[in-house]
Amino acid sequence: MCWITTSKASGTSEMPNRLKTGIPEFDEMLGGGFLQGDAVMLAGGPGTGKTNLALEYLLAGIASDQAGIYLSF
């Protein structure tokens, strides 16, 4: 299981920002990426790509000058 939490946008009434996952096809399925401020849980069996998605998301954040952290237990 993997949790991805994004930072909340500062109280605007505009359309919510979308944060790219780093996987263009997945971003397209999500309508542009994760909604800023949402918590996302990824669940699946071994070998389904949860860790790969989390790492791609972190790399996309680094490319956009965003802070990130990866914890594994």
One Martini backbone bead per residue (centre of mass of N, CA, C, O) as a GRO file, in nm:
protein
   73
    1MET     BB    1   0.100   0.034   0.017
    2CYS     BB    2   0.021   0.377  -0.087
    3TRP     BB    3   0.088   0.722  -0.016
    4ILE     BB    4  -0.040   1.032  -0.154
    5THR     BB    5   0.047   1.371  -0.079
    6THR     BB    6  -0.072   1.693  -0.126
    7SER     BB    7  -0.059   2.019  -0.142
    8LYS     BB    8  -0.234   2.287  -0.056
    9ALA     BB    9  -0.401   2.531  -0.173
   10SER     BB   10  -0.432   2.868  -0.150
   11GLY     BB   11  -0.740   2.992  -0.097
   12THR     BB   12  -0.896   2.925  -0.380
   13SER     BB   13  -1.158   2.941  -0.648
   14GLU     BB   14  -1.018   2.792  -0.841
   15MET     BB   15  -0.905   2.567  -1.016
   16PRO     BB   16  -0.756   2.295  -0.953
   17ASN     BB   17  -0.463   2.168  -0.929
   18ARG     BB   18  -0.237   1.972  -1.118
   19LEU     BB   19  -0.032   1.684  -1.060
   20LYS     BB   20   0.211   1.525  -1.189
   21THR     BB   21   0.329   1.183  -1.209
   22GLY     BB   22   0.526   1.108  -1.476
   23ILE     BB   23   0.276   0.965  -1.636
   24PRO     BB   24   0.110   1.046  -1.909
   25GLU     BB   25  -0.118   0.828  -1.920
   26PHE     BB   26  -0.214   0.871  -1.626
   27ASP     BB   27  -0.275   1.171  -1.644
   28GLU     BB   28  -0.497   1.137  -1.855
   29MET     BB   29  -0.685   0.959  -1.677
   30LEU     BB   30  -0.687   1.207  -1.446
   31GLY     BB   31  -0.701   1.494  -1.603
   32GLY     BB   32  -0.365   1.580  -1.529
   33GLY     BB   33  -0.372   1.457  -1.238
   34PHE     BB   34  -0.341   1.533  -0.930
   35LEU     BB   35  -0.498   1.684  -0.685
   36GLN     BB   36  -0.450   1.944  -0.506
   37GLY     BB   37  -0.472   1.817  -0.162
   38ASP     BB   38  -0.472   1.523  -0.199
   39ALA     BB   39  -0.528   1.187  -0.103
   40VAL     BB   40  -0.354   0.888  -0.211
   41MET     BB   41  -0.432   0.546  -0.264
   42LEU     BB   42  -0.225   0.267  -0.319
   43ALA     BB   43  -0.336  -0.055  -0.436
   44GLY     BB   44  -0.169  -0.381  -0.441
   45GLY     BB   45   0.007  -0.610  -0.551
   46PRO     BB   46   0.278  -0.756  -0.621
   47GLY     BB   47   0.417  -0.594  -0.903
   48THR     BB   48   0.211  -0.331  -0.990
   49GLY     BB   49   0.371  -0.027  -0.937
   50LYS     BB   50   0.369   0.152  -0.678
   51THR     BB   51   0.666   0.241  -0.647
   52ASN     BB   52   0.706   0.353  -0.931
   53LEU     BB   53   0.494   0.576  -0.907
   54ALA     BB   54   0.615   0.723  -0.663
   55LEU     BB   55   0.890   0.787  -0.802
   56GLU     BB   56   0.779   0.942  -1.046
   57TYR     BB   57   0.643   1.160  -0.875
   58LEU     BB   58   0.900   1.267  -0.743
   59LEU     BB   59   1.048   1.341  -1.006
   60ALA     BB   60   0.835   1.544  -1.104
   61GLY     BB   61   0.867   1.732  -0.858
   62ILE     BB   62   1.163   1.802  -0.894
   63ALA     BB   63   1.121   1.931  -1.181
   64SER     BB   64   0.911   2.148  -1.010
   65ASP     BB   65   1.030   2.233  -0.728
   66GLN     BB   66   0.943   1.999  -0.528
   67ALA     BB   67   0.881   1.851  -0.245
   68GLY     BB   68   0.989   1.524  -0.105
   69ILE     BB   69   0.892   1.186   0.015
   70TYR     BB   70   1.021   0.855   0.101
   71LEU     BB   71   0.853   0.576   0.249
   72SER     BB   72   0.947   0.258   0.399
   73PHE     BB   73   0.781  -0.057   0.561
   0.00000   0.00000   0.00000
